[in-house]
Amino acid sequence: MFTEKAVDLLKELDRCPDTLPPYHEKMVRAVLDEMNILFEKNVEVLNSSVSDNLGEFMPVLKFRHAALERNKRCLMAYFWNRLLKIRQMRWEFGRILPPDVKSNLSEAEVNWFNNYSKILANYMKSIGQGCGLNLLQNMDPPKSLYLEVRCLADHGEIKMENGEVICLQKNHLYLLPRSACEMLIRQGILEQVVSF
Amino acid sequence: MCLEEALVRVKKYLMMETDSSIDISRLLRDEDEENISDDEEFTAPIVLNLIENAWLNEKLSAEILPHKSIYVDAMYQQILTMEDNISKLPSDDIRIDIYQLELDRIRYIITSYLRIRLEKIERFTKQILQQEAQRSVDDQYLSFHELQYAKSFQELNEKHLNLVLKKMPANVASLSHSQTLIRPNLEHFVFIRSRVSQDGLFIPDIAGNEEREVKLTENSQFILPYNSVSELVKNNSVQLI
């Protein structure tokens, strides 16, 4: 059936609401091929038929065109929604994507990601008459200055705002200023220890 | 520092500050007195209040509102100076943490405000840019940098989608304006509190065609569809809550 593949693409995307499935190039190409075949068939009919019996072919022409439009719409939705997810990842992971996530992106999407990072960085730099403000920080209303965190991976040394250097080791507990560990928590290196 | 010493310090501090509640308006006023602000109307607590209101409005409305970048920039500068001042205090001063936490709270409001605006800009890029183009220079809703951002964001997306469109058959290989326009839902209901008394606010009745008049009195609260109060929100006579 026509447009089935395009719908499958969307279903695949829909099944993973929290993660980004790998870019399905084969399927995208298959949908594009189907579109080209539909188009060629229509052109063929238009060229071969004389104007007086065109009415006979009208239903099939219209049907193919509707299938074309639907394919296009599904593909656009697929690409657009992937962009939205990639945008979300820029805010979660920061400027550098973890390699396992990056491998799920197409080349064009990596490009988009880099350019998006660039315009976002430019905007953040311009806030406050050129002082720059990192919008990726202070994501939640602060309850306290320090957070108790557990380190989940051997991250190595991080530099604090006051110039102190701390070495983060796996399974160690730390009490760190919020601004220093917010990004690391989102990246999954630190875990906030909730104490009641 | 041993416990006893710390306690003495706290007591001294509390005695020094007869009013022991440490609110940000006081904190900021202290700062202002040092700097001797020349404009009495726009002291830091007032600006903070303006930003807080703008932030709430922005958060609760679906469409983008006129920008308040002057206040945000001013407040941000203030934060930076204060952080600078704090860093000059001796590192065992008990006030550091308290001040720092208050500053973090203001920081949160500012970043959250700007983030919400960015999200709206990214979502409704086309519509916002279209409307911006129709507005006069003095009446722009986006700040200069936000406008730049919106434009480059739109360009970026069009470029990306065009990569696929290029491979499609010629008769469907373009996107019409209406196909890609995303509009905010302006009919959503909002909680409002009126700052001024005024009548003559007409609300379209959902069931019939008749309009109903609502009289706003000062500090009265209503639940109304957003589009009927959008103008009042923009001219600041109504606060979304």
Interface residues (C-beta under 8 A of the other chain):
Chain A: V28 L32 M35 N36 L38 F39 L68 E69 K72 L75 M76 F79 W80 L83 R87 A108 E109 N111 W112 N115 Y116 I119 L120 N122 Y123 S126 I127 G128 Q129 C131 L133 N134 L135 Q137 N138 M139 D140 P141 P142 S144 L145 R178 S179
Chain B: V72 D73 Y76 Q77 L80 D97 Q100 L101 D104 R105 R107 Y108 I110 T111 S112 L114 R115 L118 E122 H145 E146 Q148 Y149 S152 F153 L156 N157 H160 L161 L163 V164 K167 M168 P169 A170 N171 V172 L175
